[in-house]
Amino acid sequence: MTAMHVGLLAGLVLGAAAAIGGFSAFLISLLVGVVGLVIGRIVDGDLAVGDLFGRGRDR
């Protein structure tokens, strides 16, 4: 399992634990899962922090 997978899993588990109940729990889990995925991809080196803020490697 890569750091990306661990980050996604951790984000989903924390999101589910933090928000119990209904559609809002789904949205919070989804949001925290996406944050965990992005952090995991940054740790793996698949995503540069500059890519998130619109700075390309061209400059």
N, C-alpha and C positions, 0 to 999 in steps of 0.2 A: 504494500500500500504506500502510495506516495504522500508527500506532505499535502498535496492538493486534496486527496481523498480524506485524509485525517482532518483537515480544516473544514471541509464540507460536512463531514459527519459530526464534528464537534459543534459547529454552528447550528446544525439541525437539532441536535440533542439539547443544547442550551436554549434555543428558541422555544422548543416544545416544553421544556421545564419552566421557562419564564412566563409563558402565556398559556394558560389552561382555559379552554372554552371557546367553542364556536369558530366562526369565520375569521375573527381577529387573531386567534391563535395560529391559524393557517398562514395568514399574512405575515405575522411576526416571525414565525419559523422560516418562511420563505426568505424574508429579508435577512435574517441572521445567517441563514444557510448561504446566501449569495455573498455576504461579507466574509464568511469563513472560506468559501471557494476562492475569492479574490486573494485573500491573505495566503492561502495555500499555494496558489499559482505564483505569487510573488516569491515565496520561500523556495519553491522549486526552480525558480529562474525562468519560468515560461512567460511571465508578464513583467514588464518594467513599470516602475512607479510613474515614470514620465508618460507612458502610454495612457494612463488613467486621466491625466490632466491635459491631454491634447498635445503635448510636446512630442514631436516626432524625432526620429534619430537623424533627420536630414539637416537639422539646424546646427 
